[in-house]
Amino acid sequence: MNRILRSLGCWLLAISIPLAQTGCTRSPSGADNESAGNWILDTGFERGAMVFHPIPGAARVSGKLDFGRDLEGLKSEWIVSQWNSKSDISKITGKRDSKMYTYENAAKTLAVADDGTVTLRVDTGEEYDTPRVRPTDPWVHLYLEQRYGSPYRLADRDDLRLRFQARITESESLMSPEQYDPGLHASIAVFYLIVGDLSGSGDFLNFCVPIYDNRHDVPPGEWHIDSGFNPAGDTHKLIYTLDGGGLYDSPTGDGQWHRVDVELQPHIEQALEIAKQNGYFDGVSYSDLGLEAIYIGWEVPGVFRSEMQIRDMGIF
């Protein structure tokens, strides 16, 4: 696979800022703990979401989405990142429609329904003047993030599982066959867990649960060390992607809901072993690992109109 498309996701994940600057703090009670024991907080977005400026790497808060609620005195668990976009979602006026609250312009949509279903939509025809022609050309990201100031120790949970349901409601290429190069152009939806060493080395790995890749009926698994593509953004850490063949029994772009319920420990242990073989996590065991962050959403280096919905998210 072309180097650029093996690296999708890593460029954003390289950005590291102190958690105190994000305003994301773990809340001991309230709506963000509506499902007892869920490490993914505030799945109903009742504390809103902070928004990072579209300038890549800036990690600068440009605003906050309140989803029509009074959030005075509350700190958001969620961050919206929108790298390489021409517009800023925090400058969009939200609107209530039926049982959903939506922020939307021609290029992107973030909507949260009353039942917790989240919609993320991108139209990169509004973002790119022409299709990308070089691996070093930047590409659009639209992510939902949570970053944990006090990471969750994985070994504290027996049978630790990631659960969610997702569906792709739209995925349309806006490029001609002559323009399209699968080595440069794609529309990819992912769910990342950032797993770090709690014993103090600072090592971490990017653990990816794939949701969709327009080039495959079911996203394949793979791993690589994120280095050598973008010196300003490479993490130089392992990116480990689960094989979608073990998660899905039909094409993930078929418009239907797909349920993911995966036991994490055996897969993270495999990722840890691969990382060790490549010079990382020396002397570290699974019991030393913690969940530092999650990233959910789109990376679209091609010209596509793509929409996903996700619901029932949980790490238990």
N, C-alpha and C positions, 0 to 999 in steps of 0.2 A: 504494500500500500504506500502511496506517495507520502513523503515525510510530513507535509503540511497537514494532511487529513488524519494522520496518526497523532498529531499534536493538538487537535482541537480540544479545547477545554483548559489546557495547561497554561495558556497565555494569561487568562484571567486568574487562574488559581495562584499565579506567582505573586499576586498583589497581597502584601501583608501589612496590616495596620493594627495599632493597639486596639483592643476591644473597647477600651474606655471611650475611644473616639467615636465608635459607632453608635453608642447608646443601647446596644443589645446586651441586656442583662438577664440572667435567669430569674424568673419570678417564682416565688414559692407557692403562690396561690392565684386564683382568678381564672378568667376565661382561657388563658393560654395553657392551663392545665386541665381543660375540660375532659381529656381522656387520661385517666390516672396512669402515670408512669411513662407517658410518651415523651421521648427526648426531643421530638419536633414540637416546638412551642407555638401557641397561638395559631392553630391551624385554621381558625375562622377569621384571622386578620383583625381581631377586635382591638388590637393596639396599633393598627395601621402599619405603615412601612416607610422607612427612610429610603431616600433615593440618592444614588451616587451620580455625580456629573458624568455626562457621556465621554469626556476626555479620558482615554485609557490611562490607567496608572495613577490618576489624580487622587482617587479614594477621597474625594471631597463631597460632602453632603450638599446637595443642591436643593433639597426640599423634603417634604413629607406628604405621604398620601394618608388621608384620614378615613376614607371610605364612608364619608358622611357622618362620622361620629365625633363627639367631643373628646379629644385625646389630651387635654391639658393635664400635665403632671405625669403622663404615662410615657414609658420608654418602649420603643418598638422592638420586637424580636426579629422582624424581617428587614432585609435590605433588598432594594431593586437595583441591579446593575445593568447598564445599557450601553456598553462600550461601543464606540465607533458609530453611534447614531447621530443623525443630523438634528434630532429634536430631543427635548428633555421631558420625560413623562411627568415630572413634578410640576411642570408649567401647564398641564392639561387640567381643565375643570372636569371633575368627575360628575357622573350623573347616575341617578337611581332609575332603574327600569325594571318593573315587575319585581322579581325576586333576586335581582343582581345589581351590584354597584360596579360601574365601569369607568376606566380611564382609557381614552381611545383617541388616536389620530390616524392619519393615513398610513403611518409607518409601523405602529405598534398598538397593542391592546393588552391591558391587564384588567381582568374582571374577577370578582369574587361573588359567588352566589350565596344565598342564605344557608344552603346546605353544605357550604365549605368547598364546593367545586371551584377550582381556579382555572381560568382561561388565560393562556399566553399566546399572543399572535404577533407575527412579524411579517412585514411586506418589504423585502429588501429592494424591490423595484423603486421604492421611494428613497432608498439609502445610497445605492450605487449609481453613478452616472453611466458606467459601463461595467460588464463583468470583470472580475479580478483577472489579472493576467500573469501575476508573479506570486510565488509562495510567500513572499515577504509583505504583500499587500494586506492591510488590516481587514478584518471582517467583523460583522455585526454579532453582538451577543445580547441576549435578553435573559437575565437570570434572576431568580429569587434566591436569597442567601439567608442563612443564619450562621452566626459565629459565636462560639461559646467561650466566654472569658474563663470559665472553670470547666475544662473539657470533661466529658463523661468517660470514665474508665470502662473499657469494653468488658473486662473480666468481671465487672460487678453484676452483669446480667448473664444468667444461664440461658442458653438457646436464644441469643440476641438475634432479632429478626428485623428486616426492613419490609414494610408493607405499603403498598399504594395501588391505586387503579389509575390507568392513563389511557387516553385515546387520542389519535390524530384525526382531527375533524377536517383538516385541509392541508394539502401539500401539492402545490402547483409550481412547476418550473416556468419562469418567465423569460427563459433564454431559448434561442433557436438551437436546433441540433448542432449547427456549425459552431455556435458559441460555447456549448456545454463541454466542459472537460472534467470528468469525475475525479481527476487528481487535484483539481483546484476548486471545484464547485460542489457544494453539498448543502443539505439541510438536515441538521442533527439535533435530536432532543436527548437530554441526559439527566441523570440524577447522580451527583457526586457526593461521596463522603470523604472528608479530609481527615485522615487518621495519623496521629502524631505520637511521638515518643514522650511519655510523661516523666521519664527518668532524667531528662535534662539535656539530651543531645541536640534537640532542635530538629531532628529528622522527622519527616512526614512522608506519606505517600498519598497519591490521588487514586481513590477507589471508585470506579465508575460502574453504575448500573445503567446500561443503555436502554433507551426508550424507543428511538426511531433513528433511522438513517435512510435517506431516500434511495441510496444505491443498493440496498439489500432488503429482501423481504423481512428478514430478521437480523438485527445487528449482530455482527460476529464479535467474538472475544479476541483480545490481543493484549500485549503489554509492551512498553518501551520506556526508555529513559528519556525524559524531556530535556533535550539539550541540543544545541547546534542550529536551531532554527531562528530564534529571535532572542538575541543576547539581552534585550531590554526586558524580556518577559519570561524566558524559560525558567522553570523551577529547578531543573537539574535533578529532579526526583522521579521516582517510578510513577508511571500512569498504568494502572491495571484495570482492564475492562472485562467484566464478566461476559461470557458467551450467552448471547440472547437465546440461543437454541435450548439452553437449560431453563429459561424463564418463560418463553412464549411458545404456544403450539399452533400459531397462525401468524400471518404477516401483520406486523405492528402498525402498518399504515392503512389498514382496512376499514378504519372508521369506527371499529367496535371497541368497547371497553376491554382492556387487558389487565388482569390482576397479577401483581407481583407479590410474592410472599417467600422471601429467601432467608435462610439461616446464614448469618454473616460470618461466624467464626471460622469455618473451614476455608472459606474463600479469602478472608483477610489473612489467615495463617499462610495460605499459599502465596499471596502477594508479598507478605513479609519475607518468606523464604527466598523469593525471586529478588527482592530488594537486597537481602543479605549477600546473595551471590554476586551482586553488582556493587558491593562495597558500602552498603548503607546498613543502618540499624545494628551496628556491631554490639554483640552481647545483649541485645534486646529480645524479649519474649512477648508473646501475646498479652501477658498480664501487665506489661508496661505500656500498652497502647491505649489511646483515648480518642474519642470523637471530638475534633476541634471545630468543624464547620460542615455545612451542607450547601450545595449549589444545585438548583433545579432549573432547567429551561432550555433555551435554544442557542445554538451556534450556527450561523448561516453564512458561510463564505461564498455561497452562490446567490443568484437572483431568483428568489422563491417567495411565494406567498404561503405561509405555513402557520397552522394553528393547532395547539394541543390543549387538552383539558386533563387535570389531575385532581384526585380526591382521595379521601381516606388515608392520608399520609401518616405513617407512624414508624418510629424505631422503638421497639419494646424489648 
